[in-house]
Amino acid sequence: MTALDIFTRSGTLVISSETVADGSGVQHKNVLDLIDANRADFEDFGLVAFETRARSAGQHGGGVARIALLNEQQATLLMTFQRNTDQVRSFKKALVRAFFDMARRAVPAPAELTRMQILELAMESEQRAISATVRAEVAEEFKEAIELNDGITPRDFHKKYLPGVTETEFSAALYRHRLLIDQTGQRGRNAKGKIINGKQHRHPTYQGKAFFYLHSELDRDKIRREHVRVIPGEPELLLVKWCAARGLQQSGRSIRDAVEALTP
């Protein structure tokens, strides 16, 4: 993979959404749609900067392109939202290395440092790199263990990660932030007075598809049913972080360590 185009804007290292799209093998429009749909999450790490650039006549018919400029944390978050293809996995590692290398080059060694001080700085830098590698390996092992299944239901996710809140509070948060569709009682009541929900009740919204999918399987009567499940792997871990950012209590120090390790 060629060197990534990371540059400095207002004193911050950034990468363009076009570069991310090219490296991930997806359309740039889809990358922008993903950023726009999850703007609040991206702006937890600073305002997302946009600019327009003129396209050449041979590039999509010319015209003007809208480009997002993402800092390191925003770019990393964007990669966690994408499906884990071989190309995306390779690009994630290249992205981490590129930001690390650019940040290292941006810090000049003062001329007055002694040889011993320079050696100590080099050893500290090497130790940080080793620690980052170990954390990444731990996160990958944790993530692969999750990816071995078809994903867990929102109810099982609540039991696993959120013992400090009720299931009702958890569901209300998913509805309130429009991750799952709330069609409670939309079809009225049946003859026995039981509430009938809408046909898409608890299906993932457009935003919710970053975390959830509809799992299809046959029931005991051989009828195909669809049930919402959490996407295994990085999306499940990212949903844990999403809950924590909104005040929903997590459990398990090892789980938090693994989630934190996903963010270089």
N, C-alpha and C positions, 0 to 999 in steps of 0.2 A: 504494500500500500504506500502511495506517495505521501510526502510530508503534508501535514494538514495546514491550512491557511489560518493560523491563529495570530491575531494582531492586537495592538493596544489601542483602546479608545477611552479617553478621559481617565487615563491612569489604570485601567482595568483590562486584563486579557480577555478577549472575546473571540467567538467563532460565529460565522454567519449561518443562518438556517439553510442556505443553499449548500454550503459545504457539508452540513449534517445530512441533508437529503441525498447528496451524491454519494457520501460515504456509506449510508445505510441502504442505498438501493431503492429508495422510495421517491414518490413524486413530491416536489417542493410544496405544492398546494396542500398535500395531505399533512406535511409537517407544520405549515402555518395554521391549518385548521385545528391541529392538536394543541398548538400553543394557545390559540384564541379560546378554545373550549376549556382550557385549564389555566387561564391567565392568573387567577388568584393564587394557585399553587406555585406557579413560576415566580410570582412577585413576592413570595415569602423570602426569596433570595435576591431581592432588588427589582427595580422597575425594568421591564423588558423594553429595550430600545428598538425602534424600527427606523428604517430609511428606505428610500426609493432609489433604484438604479436603472439606468437606461439599458435595454437589451439591444444587442446587435440585430441587424436586419434578418440574419439567418437563425436567430435564437428565438424559437416560439413566435416567429412573425414580428419580432421587434417589440416596440412599446416600452412600458415601464414596469419594473418588477418591485414588489414589496418584500423587503428583507428584514428578518429579525436578527438582532445581534445579541448573543447569549453569553453570559459569563460562565465560568467553569461549573458552578453549582447548577445553573439553569440548563446547561448542555447535558450534564449528567442526569438530571431529572428527566429531560426529554428522552434520553436513551432508555430509561426504565419504563417509559410509557409505550415503547415500541415492541413489537413481537420479536422473540428471541431467535431470529434466523442465524445461520452461520455467518453471513455477511455482517449482520448487526452486532453479533458477539465480537467479531474481529475488530469492527470499528470502535466499539466501546473501549477495548484495550488500547487501541491506537490513540483514542481521544485522551485517555488518562495519561498516557506516556507523553503526549504532545504538550498538554498543559503543564505537566511536571517539568519537562525540559525547558519550556519557555519561562516558567517562573524562576528556575534555577539560573538561567542566563541573565535574567533581569536584575540580579543582585550582584553588583561588582565587588570584588575583594579589595578593601582599603589598602593603599600602598604601604601604610605604616605597620601592618600586621607582621609579626615574626613568623618564621618558618613553622615553629611549634604551634602557633595559633592557627595558621592555615591548615596544618595537619589535623588539628582538633576539629576544625570546622568541616573538613572533608570526612572525618570519621563520623561526626554527628549526622552529616547529610546521608552517608551510606547506611547508618543505623536507621534513619527515618525511612529510607527506601526499603530496607529489609522488613521493617515493621509494617509498612504499607502492603508489601507483598504477602506477608503472613495473614494480615487482616483480610485481604482479598481472597486468599485461599480458603480461609474459614467461612467467609460469606458464600463462596461458590459451593462448598460442601453442603452448607446449610440449605442453600437454594436448590441444589440438585436433589436433596432428600425430599423437599416439598414437591418438586416437579415429577416425582415418581408416581403421583396419583392424578386423578381427574379433577382435583380441586375439591374444596370443602364447601358446605352450604353456609350461608350467612349465620345460621343458628350455631353451627359447629365453630365457626370463626369466633363468634361472641364467647362461647364457652372456653375456647382455647386461649384467647388473648385479653378478654375484657371482663374479668370477674368483678371489677369494681363498679360496673354499671349494670343496670337491668337490660334485658333484651328489648324491652319497650323503648328505653332511651336510645339504644343503639339503632333500632329500626327508625325511630323518629329522626335521628341525625342523617341517616341515609336518604330519607324522603326529603328532609328540609334542605339538604345540599344537592338534591336532584341527582343522586347516584342510582336510585331505584325508583320506579314509577309507583306512585301511590294512587290506587283506584279502590280504596276501601269503601265498600258498600255502594259502588257505582251502579250495580244492577239491582239494587233494592233488597228485598227479602223474599225468601221462599215461603211456601204454605205453612211451614212450622215457625216462621218468624226469624229464621237464621239469616244473617247478613250475607249477601252474595257479592263478592268483589268483581271488579272488571277483569276481562280476559288477559290483560297485560299487567295485572297487579304484581309488583315485585320483580318485573323484568328490568334489566339494566337500561338506563337512559343512554344518550350519546356519550355524555361525560362518564357515566358509570361503566362503559365498556372498557375503560382503562383498567378496571379491577374485576369485573364480573362477566360471565358469559352464560348462555343457556345450554345446559347439558341435556342431551336427548337420550332416553332409554325406554325400553319396553316395560310396562307394568305387569302384574300377575295375569291380567287378561289379554296380554299381547297387544295392548294399545300403547302407541308411542306417546310419551309425555315429556314435557320440557320443564326443567327446574333450574333456578338460578344457582350458580356456584361461583366461588372465588377462583380467578385464574391462578393456577399454581405457579410457583417461582417468584420472580421479582415483583409482579403485581400484588401477590399476597403480602410480601414484606412491605411494599410501599403503602398498602392499605393500613398496616399497623402504624406506620409513621403518620399517615393521614389522620387516623384516630387520635394519636397522641397530640398532634398539632391543634386539635379541636377539643382538648381537655378530656378525652375519653381515656381512662386509666388502663395502662398496659400491665402485663404480668411477665415475669421471667427475665432475669438479667441477661441470660445467654441469648434470648430472643432479641433484646434491645441491642446487644453487642453485634449480633449478626446483621441487624437492620442498619446500624450505624456504619458497619463495614462496607455496605453497598455504596456509600457516598465517600469518594476518595477525599 
